[in-house]
Amino acid sequence: MPILDTDLKDAKKIFDVNVWGAISTTQVFAPLVIAAKGTIVIIGSCAGLHPYPFGGKLPLSTANWSGVYGASKSAVMFFADTLRFEMYPFNVKVINVCSGGVKTNLPANSKKNYNASFPSESFYSSIGDKAANTLDNRLKTFMDSKEYASCLVRKVDKATKSGWILEGTAATIAWFVKTFLWRTILDSLYLRETGLKELRETVEKGKPE
């Protein structure tokens, strides 16, 4: 769903879970974790690294909620990066997990609870079909959730200091592109694949429909 058409009540629910849920849980358990000199693991996502228009259609995308979902994951990953500094004096490790594609119930639950089509009055209604989410078609290539959990636990156990862990399909690629390549290197692909480039051309011709 485009950001302009996203229901704010639904958007706030996502932030309640992905951001405020992580922060409040950390605050509550902090005394125990500090006493144990333990580890805090924050589950982020590649969706927090790249701005996927409408979510889920593009090759590196693992999100099913476009801008809002990605914004929540970006926020919680920034929180984790800051937390690792604040926990340093107490010898507590903070692991920031950048998750790639994982076979979860997210797509099925999204279909069951939300209307995936663009509203008829949307500025983007004319490209709704092209921008339609195709996440289901790529789920076959995603990492099995049990395998993901097992690999993640092993990496967390081996971690000797705070830092990032990359796990899940395309996680390493997404991180590499974000870290070492130009920030806008994928822009042309995003615009073409979602139909936004086509819409721009239509708007400039004076035919917004």
N, C-alpha and C positions, 0 to 999 in steps of 0.2 A: 504494500500500500504506500502511495506517495506520502511524504511528510505532510503536505497540505491537506490530505484527506484522512489522516490518522485520527481516530477517536482519542482525545486526551485522557479519558478515563482508562482506556486500555493501555495507553502509553505509560501512565503513572503506575499501573499495576506491574508493568515490566521493570520499571525503576525500583519499585518497592522490593521486588525479589532480587534482581541482579545487583543493585547498588546499596540501597538502605538495608537490605537483609544481610549483605556481607559485612557492612560496617557495624551494624548493631550486634551481630553475632560475635564479631571480633572484640568489641568493647566488653561484652558480657564475659567472655572466656579469657580475656587478657590476663587477669591475675593468675589463673591456673597455668596458662601457657608460659608466662614469665617465670613462675616458680619452677616449672619443669624444664626451662630453657628449651622449649619445644619448637614446633614448626607450624606456621600458618600457611595454608595453601588456598590461593584465590583462583577460581576458574574463570579465565577470560576467554577470548575468542578472536579468530582472524577477522571476524566481522568488526572488531574494534580497531583494526588497523587500516582497513580500506573502505571507502565510501561506496558501497554497492547500491546503485539506484534500484529501488523497488525490492531488492533483496532476492537472493536465491537463484538468479538466472545465470550469472556469469561463472566462468570456469573456476575462479578462486573463491567464490562465495560459499559460505557455510551458514549464512543467516537466512531466516525465513520471515524476518520482520523488518527488513530494510533499515532505513535511517534510525528509527527509534531503538530497535534492538541493538544495532551497531553502536549507537551513542551510549547506551547503558553499559555495554561491554568495554567501550573505551574508557568510560568513567571509572569502572571498577578496577581496570588494569592500571590506571593512573593512581588510584587509591593504593593499590598493592605496591607500586613502585615507591610511593611516598612512605608507606608503612615500613618498608624494609630499612629505611634510614632511622625511623623513629624507634624501631625494635633493636637496632644495632647495640645500644648500650646494655641491653638485657640478654644478649647472646641468643636471641630468638630469630630463627630463619624465616623469611617470607618468600614463598615461591609463587611467582606470577606465571600461571599456565596459559599459554596461547594455544587454544584448541582449534584444530582443523575440523574436517568433516567426520562426524561420528553418527552412527545409526542410532537415533533416539526416537522418542515419541513426538518430538516437536512438530514435524510436518502433519502427522495424523491428527494431533490435537488442534493444530491451527485450522485445518480443514473443517473439523467438527464444530469448533466454537466461533469461527470468524468467516465472514464473507470475503473471499479472496479477489473478487472482481472490483474494478474501479467504479465508483459512483458515476451515474450518467452525467451529473453536473460537473464532474472533475475536469480540470484543465488538461488532464492526460487521458481522457476517455477514448480519444481517437487511436491511441497506441496501446490500449489495454491488452489486446490479443498478443501483440509482439512482446510486451513486457511481462506477460503472464509467467508466474513462477513455475520453473521446471525442476525444482529440487528433487521431486520424487524420481525423476529419470536418472538422477545421479546418485541416489542413495545406495545403489548396488556397488558403487566404487568407494563408498565411505567405510571407515574403520568400524569393526564390530565394537559395540559398547563395552563388552566384557574384556576384550583384548585391550581396548583403550584404557580402561580402569587398571588392569593388571600392569601394563607398561608404565602408566603414570605413577603408580605406587612404587614400583621398582626404582624409577628415576628420583622420586622424592626421598626414598630411603637412602639412596646413594649421594644425595646432595650434601655437600659439606659447608655451603654458604648460601646466602640469599641470592636469588637470580631468576631467570626465565627458564621455563621448560616448554618445548614445542612437542605437541603430540596430536595425532589425528591426521587425516588425509589433507595434503597440501599445506599443512601448517608451516613447514620449513620454507616452502616456496613463497608463501604470503609474507612471512617475516623477512626473507631475503629481499624481496621486491621493495618492501616498505623501508628497509634499513639501508640498502646499498644503491638503489636505482632512483631516478628522478621521481618526485612525488606525483607528478602528473603523467607518468609514462603510460598508464593504462586508461587515461581519459578517453582517447579516441575509441578504444574498444568498448568501454562502458556506454558511451553515447550512441554508438552504432548498434550494439546488441540490444539495448533497451528501447530503441526507437526514438530516443530523445533528439538525435541529430536530424532525423526525418521530421519530427515535430517542429524543430527550430526552422527548418526550411519552409514548412507550411505556414508557420506564423509570420515569417518575413514576407511571404507572398500575400498576406492579408486574409488567409483562410484558416482561422483558429479551429474550425470544426474538422 
